[in-house]
Amino acid sequence: MVEICIEEYNELSDNVVEFIQTLSDGFENDLMCRKNRYCLRKGDFKTIVERKWLNDEIINYYLNLLENDRTKSLDVFFYSTLKKSKAIAVERLVKAEVMNFDMILVPINVSNHWILCTIDTITKTIQWYDSYLSLTSLATKHKKMDLIRDAVKEAGSPSEIQWKTIVLQHTPQQSNCNDCGVYLCHFAALLSVRQPVSFDSIDCKVILEMDDRELSKNSKVWRSFVVRSFLRKQNSPNIRKP
């Protein structure tokens, strides 16, 4: 059950508070929304509003909402598949026609920590966006990106093109141990529309300003992030420097 003290939510709109209350009713497995092959249940939304690690379902659903004619997302299982079988991963890339998109979003879970990799077919770079840069070594980051780069080459990139791997060193950094998935989602929201990854705090401004996109119309998703944003501001207003 989601513990709610209404007095603490005076800054939030009535429909957001109402949404929080609905999570306390029914069962964890109750279906809340569906898009394409992804669906979210009450238990999934609780990983957002109860300040837990975001689960696979939230990450997959959210990144799928960000897709447009220039941006494609891969699911959270792509990288684990790549580690086990490059051939299967390459087949998935080919089937997804990734080379027809400018930006491909690749969520990766490293030791229970969410990071975002991107395949940028315009700049021919594989980029690493991490809200906890000190968690893994630079060599480890590049090794993981090398796997993705090699798969992209086999999936149809011309052999003469030299792909580079880049670790972004000035991404906003989380100040606790459970917001990595939230940062991943914010990174992805910005990158999906070719905006620089730069924000002063975790909030939903990026999401709520996208009025013309399906993301903002999916009220259950953005309401959950509004709640998470509010709780972050109340409990840990500062973010770490990279």
C-alpha contacts under 8 A as a table, 3 or more apart, distances in Angstrom:
res1	aa1	res2	aa2	distance
1	M	23	L	7.34
1	M	24	S	5.05
1	M	25	D	8.00
2	V	20	I	7.52
2	V	21	Q	7.72
2	V	23	L	6.77
2	V	24	S	5.60
2	V	46	K	7.29
2	V	49	V	7.82
2	V	50	E	6.77
4	I	20	I	7.80
4	I	21	Q	7.54
5	C	8	E	5.66
5	C	9	Y	7.35
6	I	9	Y	5.39
6	I	10	N	7.20
6	I	17	V	7.62
7	E	10	N	5.89
9	Y	12	L	5.43
9	Y	17	V	7.24
10	N	13	S	7.74
12	L	16	V	6.43
12	L	17	V	6.80
13	S	16	V	5.41
13	S	17	V	6.56
14	D	17	V	5.21
14	D	18	E	6.07
15	N	18	E	4.94
15	N	19	F	6.14
16	V	19	F	5.03
16	V	20	I	6.42
16	V	223	R	5.56
16	V	224	S	7.85
16	V	226	V	7.72
16	V	227	V	7.53
17	V	20	I	5.10
17	V	21	Q	6.41
18	E	21	Q	5.14
18	E	22	T	6.41
19	F	22	T	5.16
19	F	23	L	6.81
19	F	220	K	7.50
19	F	223	R	7.31
20	I	23	L	5.50
20	I	24	S	7.32
20	I	49	V	7.82
20	I	224	S	7.81
21	Q	24	S	5.47
21	Q	25	D	7.33
22	T	25	D	5.46
23	L	26	G	7.55
23	L	42	K	6.02
23	L	45	F	7.88
23	L	46	K	7.38
26	G	30	D	6.91
27	F	30	D	5.45
27	F	42	K	7.14
27	F	43	G	7.96
28	E	41	R	6.65
28	E	42	K	5.00
28	E	43	G	4.42
28	E	44	D	7.95
29	N	41	R	5.50
29	N	42	K	6.17
29	N	43	G	6.34
30	D	41	R	5.30
30	D	42	K	5.72
30	D	43	G	7.95
31	L	34	R	8.00
31	L	39	C	7.31
31	L	40	L	6.15
31	L	41	R	4.39
31	L	42	K	6.65
32	M	39	C	7.58
32	M	40	L	5.66
32	M	41	R	5.02
32	M	42	K	6.31
32	M	220	K	7.91
33	C	39	C	5.71
33	C	40	L	5.45
33	C	41	R	7.13
33	C	220	K	7.80
34	R	37	R	7.51
34	R	38	Y	5.80
34	R	39	C	4.09
34	R	40	L	6.32
35	K	38	Y	5.32
35	K	39	C	6.18
35	K	61	Y	7.32
35	K	65	L	8.00
36	N	39	C	7.98
38	Y	57	E	7.32
38	Y	60	N	7.23
38	Y	61	Y	5.77
39	C	57	E	7.37
39	C	61	Y	7.05
40	L	44	D	5.99
40	L	45	F	7.27
40	L	57	E	6.62
40	L	58	I	7.06
40	L	61	Y	7.55
41	R	44	D	5.30
41	R	45	F	6.67
42	K	45	F	5.23
42	K	46	K	6.37
43	G	46	K	5.19
43	G	47	T	6.95
44	D	47	T	5.56
44	D	48	I	7.49
44	D	54	L	7.90
44	D	55	N	6.87
44	D	57	E	6.81
44	D	58	I	6.43
45	F	48	I	5.38
45	F	49	V	6.64
45	F	58	I	7.50
45	F	221	V	7.94
45	F	224	S	6.79
46	K	49	V	5.13
46	K	50	E	5.45
46	K	51	R	7.95
46	K	52	K	7.83
47	T	50	E	5.59
47	T	51	R	6.15
47	T	52	K	4.81
47	T	53	W	6.15
47	T	54	L	5.36
47	T	55	N	6.83
48	I	51	R	5.49
48	I	52	K	6.29
48	I	53	W	7.55
48	I	54	L	6.18
48	I	224	S	6.16
48	I	225	F	6.78
48	I	227	V	7.97
48	I	228	R	6.11
49	V	52	K	7.73
49	V	224	S	5.93
49	V	225	F	7.41
49	V	227	V	5.86
49	V	228	R	5.28
50	E	228	R	7.73
51	R	178	N	6.84
51	R	179	D	7.43
51	R	228	R	6.60
52	K	178	N	5.82
52	K	179	D	7.64
53	W	178	N	5.07
53	W	179	D	6.59
53	W	180	C	7.35
53	W	181	G	6.49
54	L	58	I	6.25
54	L	59	I	6.90
54	L	179	D	7.94
54	L	181	G	5.35
54	L	182	V	7.22
55	N	58	I	5.59
55	N	59	I	6.53
56	D	59	I	5.26
56	D	60	N	6.05
56	D	76	V	6.42
57	E	60	N	5.22
57	E	61	Y	5.98
58	I	61	Y	5.23
58	I	62	Y	5.93
59	I	62	Y	5.28
59	I	63	L	6.13
59	I	76	V	7.37
59	I	107	P	7.72
59	I	181	G	7.28
59	I	185	C	7.27
60	N	63	L	5.46
60	N	64	N	6.11
60	N	74	L	7.96
60	N	75	D	5.47
60	N	76	V	6.46
61	Y	64	N	5.14
61	Y	65	L	6.36
62	Y	65	L	5.14
62	Y	66	L	6.68
62	Y	185	C	7.14
62	Y	221	V	7.77
63	L	66	L	5.10
63	L	67	E	6.86
63	L	73	S	6.00
63	L	105	L	7.53
63	L	185	C	7.24
63	L	188	A	7.11
64	N	67	E	5.50
64	N	72	K	7.84
64	N	73	S	6.12
65	L	214	E	6.68
65	L	215	L	5.57
66	L	71	T	7.54
66	L	73	S	7.89
66	L	188	A	7.70
66	L	189	A	6.52
66	L	192	S	6.41
66	L	214	E	7.97
66	L	215	L	6.60
67	E	70	R	7.61
67	E	71	T	5.12
67	E	72	K	5.24
67	E	73	S	6.50
67	E	192	S	7.22
68	N	71	T	5.07
68	N	72	K	6.90
68	N	192	S	7.89
69	D	72	K	7.88
69	D	101	F	7.22
70	R	100	N	7.97
70	R	101	F	4.89
70	R	102	D	5.23
70	R	103	M	6.42
70	R	192	S	8.00
71	T	101	F	5.73
71	T	102	D	6.10
71	T	103	M	4.82
71	T	104	I	5.81
71	T	105	L	7.56
71	T	192	S	5.83
72	K	98	V	7.05
72	K	101	F	6.50
72	K	103	M	6.32
72	K	104	I	4.74
72	K	105	L	6.26
73	S	104	I	5.39
73	S	105	L	4.52
73	S	106	V	6.28
74	L	78	F	6.43
74	L	104	I	7.17
74	L	105	L	6.12
74	L	106	V	5.37
74	L	107	P	7.26
75	D	78	F	5.77
75	D	106	V	7.01
75	D	107	P	6.83
76	V	79	Y	6.94
76	V	80	S	7.98
76	V	106	V	7.30
76	V	107	P	5.40
76	V	108	I	6.14
76	V	109	N	7.51
77	F	80	S	5.43
77	F	81	T	6.10
78	F	81	T	5.11
78	F	82	L	6.14
78	F	89	A	6.68
78	F	106	V	7.67
79	Y	82	L	4.87
79	Y	83	K	6.34
79	Y	89	A	7.95
79	Y	106	V	7.81
79	Y	107	P	7.90
79	Y	108	I	6.33
79	Y	148	I	7.88
80	S	83	K	5.19
80	S	84	K	6.51
81	T	84	K	5.22
81	T	85	S	5.91
81	T	86	K	7.41
81	T	88	I	7.18
81	T	89	A	6.04
82	L	85	S	5.19
82	L	86	K	4.83
82	L	87	A	7.88
82	L	88	I	7.19
82	L	89	A	4.98
82	L	90	V	7.93
82	L	147	L	7.47
82	L	148	I	7.72
82	L	151	A	7.97
83	K	86	K	6.69
83	K	147	L	7.74
85	S	88	I	5.51
85	S	89	A	6.43
86	K	89	A	5.01
86	K	90	V	5.97
86	K	151	A	6.58
87	A	90	V	5.16
87	A	91	E	6.19
88	I	91	E	5.03
88	I	92	R	6.33
89	A	92	R	5.07
89	A	93	L	6.36
89	A	151	A	7.08
90	V	93	L	5.02
90	V	94	V	6.22
90	V	151	A	5.45
90	V	152	V	7.10
90	V	154	E	6.55
90	V	155	A	5.37
91	E	94	V	5.12
91	E	95	K	6.10
91	E	155	A	7.21
92	R	95	K	5.05
92	R	96	A	6.08
93	L	96	A	5.11
93	L	97	E	6.23
93	L	98	V	5.82
93	L	152	V	7.37
93	L	155	A	6.08
94	V	97	E	5.01
94	V	98	V	6.63
94	V	155	A	5.43
94	V	156	G	7.37
95	K	98	V	7.96
97	E	100	N	5.72
97	E	101	F	7.64
98	V	101	F	5.53
98	V	104	I	6.89
99	M	102	D	7.53
99	M	121	T	6.76
99	M	156	G	7.10
99	M	157	S	7.23
101	F	104	I	6.92
101	F	121	T	7.09
102	D	120	D	5.88
102	D	121	T	5.11
102	D	122	I	5.81
103	M	118	T	6.71
103	M	119	I	5.76
103	M	120	D	4.81
103	M	121	T	6.34
103	M	122	I	7.87
103	M	191	L	7.98
103	M	192	S	7.05
104	I	118	T	5.50
104	I	119	I	4.92
104	I	120	D	6.55
105	L	116	L	7.03
105	L	117	C	6.28
105	L	118	T	4.85
105	L	119	I	6.70
105	L	188	A	6.95
106	V	116	L	5.84
106	V	117	C	4.94
106	V	118	T	5.69
106	V	119	I	7.60
107	P	114	W	7.00
107	P	115	I	6.08
107	P	116	L	4.72
107	P	117	C	6.18
107	P	184	L	7.74
108	I	114	W	5.82
108	I	115	I	5.40
108	I	116	L	6.08
108	I	117	C	7.14
109	N	112	N	5.80
109	N	113	H	5.32
109	N	114	W	4.62
109	N	115	I	6.38
110	V	113	H	5.02
110	V	114	W	6.40
110	V	115	I	7.47
113	H	180	C	6.33
113	H	181	G	7.72
114	W	130	D	7.82
114	W	180	C	5.37
114	W	181	G	5.35
114	W	184	L	6.69
115	I	128	W	7.42
115	I	129	Y	6.09
115	I	130	D	5.04
115	I	131	S	7.13
115	I	180	C	7.11
115	I	181	G	7.48
115	I	184	L	5.95
116	L	128	W	6.10
116	L	129	Y	5.10
116	L	130	D	6.55
116	L	184	L	5.74
116	L	187	F	7.53
116	L	188	A	7.45
117	C	126	I	6.82
117	C	127	Q	5.44
117	C	128	W	4.65
117	C	129	Y	6.06
117	C	145	M	7.77
118	T	125	T	7.98
118	T	126	I	5.60
118	T	127	Q	5.17
118	T	128	W	6.74
119	I	124	K	7.50
119	I	125	T	6.18
119	I	126	I	4.81
119	I	127	Q	6.74
120	D	123	T	5.74
120	D	124	K	5.51
120	D	125	T	5.30
120	D	126	I	6.28
120	D	127	Q	7.74
121	T	124	K	4.81
121	T	125	T	6.95
122	I	125	T	7.99
124	K	161	I	7.83
124	K	162	Q	7.35
124	K	163	W	5.11
124	K	164	K	6.61
125	T	163	W	5.40
125	T	164	K	4.74
125	T	165	T	5.66
125	T	166	I	6.98
126	I	145	M	6.45
126	I	148	I	7.65
126	I	149	R	6.66
126	I	163	W	7.27
126	I	164	K	6.20
126	I	165	T	4.72
126	I	166	I	6.20
127	Q	145	M	7.66
127	Q	165	T	5.86
127	Q	166	I	4.76
127	Q	167	V	5.80
127	Q	168	L	6.96
128	W	141	K	7.51
128	W	145	M	7.68
128	W	165	T	7.96
128	W	166	I	6.25
128	W	167	V	4.73
128	W	168	L	5.97
129	Y	167	V	6.84
129	Y	168	L	5.89
129	Y	171	T	6.71
129	Y	184	L	7.70
129	Y	187	F	7.33
130	D	133	L	5.59
130	D	168	L	7.63
130	D	171	T	6.78
130	D	173	Q	7.64
130	D	184	L	7.66
131	S	171	T	6.50
131	S	172	P	6.00
131	S	173	Q	4.33
131	S	174	Q	5.50
131	S	180	C	6.15
131	S	183	Y	6.43
131	S	184	L	7.64
132	Y	135	L	5.81
132	Y	173	Q	5.73
132	Y	174	Q	6.40
132	Y	180	C	7.60
132	Y	242	P	7.62
133	L	136	T	6.69
133	L	169	Q	7.64
133	L	173	Q	7.68
133	L	242	P	6.70
134	S	137	S	6.96
136	T	140	T	6.42
136	T	141	K	6.92
137	S	140	T	5.22
137	S	141	K	6.44
138	L	141	K	5.13
138	L	142	H	6.34
138	L	167	V	7.81
139	A	142	H	5.25
139	A	143	K	6.10
140	T	143	K	5.02
140	T	144	K	6.35
141	K	144	K	5.37
141	K	145	M	6.39
141	K	167	V	7.42
142	H	145	M	4.97
142	H	146	D	5.97
142	H	165	T	6.60
142	H	166	I	7.68
142	H	167	V	7.61
143	K	146	D	5.05
143	K	147	L	6.69
144	K	147	L	5.39
144	K	148	I	6.84
145	M	148	I	5.08
145	M	149	R	6.10
145	M	165	T	6.34
146	D	149	R	4.96
146	D	150	D	6.12
146	D	165	T	7.19
147	L	150	D	5.31
147	L	151	A	6.35
148	I	151	A	5.14
148	I	152	V	6.20
149	R	152	V	5.10
149	R	153	K	6.30
149	R	163	W	6.83
149	R	165	T	7.79
150	D	153	K	5.16
150	D	154	E	6.44
151	A	154	E	5.18
151	A	155	A	6.10
152	V	155	A	4.94
152	V	156	G	6.80
152	V	157	S	6.34
153	K	156	G	5.84
153	K	157	S	4.67
153	K	158	P	6.99
153	K	159	S	6.79
154	E	157	S	6.71
157	S	161	I	7.20
158	P	161	I	5.73
159	S	162	Q	7.80
168	L	171	T	6.33
169	Q	242	P	6.81
170	H	242	P	5.82
171	T	197	V	6.66
171	T	198	S	6.93
171	T	242	P	6.72
172	P	197	V	7.92
172	P	198	S	6.80
172	P	199	F	6.93
172	P	200	D	7.54
172	P	239	I	7.24
172	P	240	R	7.35
172	P	241	K	6.82
172	P	242	P	6.77
173	Q	239	I	5.89
173	Q	240	R	5.01
173	Q	241	K	5.84
173	Q	242	P	5.76
174	Q	177	C	7.59
174	Q	179	D	6.40
174	Q	180	C	6.77
174	Q	183	Y	7.48
174	Q	239	I	5.51
174	Q	240	R	5.88
175	S	236	S	7.34
175	S	238	N	6.99
175	S	239	I	5.01
175	S	240	R	5.31
176	N	179	D	6.56
177	C	180	C	7.31
178	N	181	G	7.57
179	D	182	V	5.21
179	D	183	Y	6.36
180	C	183	Y	5.17
180	C	184	L	6.21
181	G	184	L	4.94
181	G	185	C	6.30
182	V	185	C	5.16
182	V	186	H	6.38
182	V	202	I	7.89
183	Y	186	H	5.06
183	Y	187	F	6.07
183	Y	202	I	7.31
184	L	187	F	5.10
184	L	188	A	6.13
185	C	188	A	5.08
185	C	189	A	6.09
186	H	189	A	5.05
186	H	190	L	6.38
186	H	202	I	7.99
186	H	206	V	7.40
187	F	190	L	5.45
187	F	191	L	6.18
187	F	197	V	5.93
188	A	191	L	5.07
188	A	192	S	5.83
189	A	192	S	5.41
189	A	193	V	7.08
189	A	206	V	7.13
189	A	207	I	7.25
190	L	193	V	5.73
190	L	194	R	6.35
190	L	195	Q	4.92
190	L	196	P	6.50
190	L	197	V	6.20
190	L	206	V	7.26
191	L	194	R	4.70
191	L	195	Q	5.42
191	L	196	P	6.77
191	L	197	V	7.02
192	S	195	Q	7.56
199	F	202	I	7.44
200	D	239	I	7.85
201	S	237	P	7.42
201	S	238	N	7.18
201	S	239	I	6.70
202	I	229	S	5.90
202	I	232	R	7.26
202	I	233	K	7.92
203	D	206	V	7.63
203	D	225	F	7.67
203	D	226	V	6.97
203	D	229	S	4.67
203	D	230	F	7.43
204	C	207	I	5.23
204	C	208	L	6.04
204	C	222	W	7.47
204	C	225	F	6.33
204	C	226	V	5.71
204	C	229	S	6.48
205	K	208	L	5.21
205	K	209	E	5.99
206	V	209	E	5.62
206	V	210	M	6.88
207	I	210	M	5.65
207	I	215	L	7.06
207	I	216	S	6.13
207	I	222	W	6.86
208	L	211	D	6.55
208	L	216	S	5.77
208	L	222	W	7.32
209	E	216	S	7.69
210	M	213	R	5.58
210	M	215	L	7.21
210	M	216	S	5.89
211	D	214	E	7.93
211	D	216	S	5.64
211	D	217	K	7.24
212	D	216	S	7.54
213	R	216	S	5.99
213	R	217	K	6.86
214	E	217	K	4.94
214	E	218	N	6.25
215	L	218	N	5.38
215	L	221	V	7.86
215	L	222	W	7.58
216	S	219	S	6.43
216	S	222	W	6.46
218	N	221	V	5.76
218	N	222	W	6.71
219	S	222	W	5.40
219	S	223	R	5.87
220	K	223	R	5.29
220	K	224	S	6.31
221	V	224	S	5.37
221	V	225	F	6.63
222	W	225	F	5.04
222	W	226	V	6.12
223	R	226	V	4.97
223	R	227	V	6.39
224	S	227	V	5.18
224	S	228	R	6.34
225	F	228	R	4.88
225	F	229	S	5.90
226	V	229	S	5.05
226	V	230	F	6.16
227	V	230	F	5.12
227	V	231	L	6.22
228	R	231	L	5.19
228	R	232	R	6.15
229	S	232	R	5.16
229	S	233	K	6.34
230	F	233	K	5.22
230	F	234	Q	6.25
231	L	234	Q	5.07
231	L	235	N	6.12
232	R	235	N	5.31
232	R	236	S	5.38
232	R	237	P	6.35
233	K	236	S	5.63
233	K	237	P	4.51
234	Q	237	P	6.57
236	S	239	I	7.77
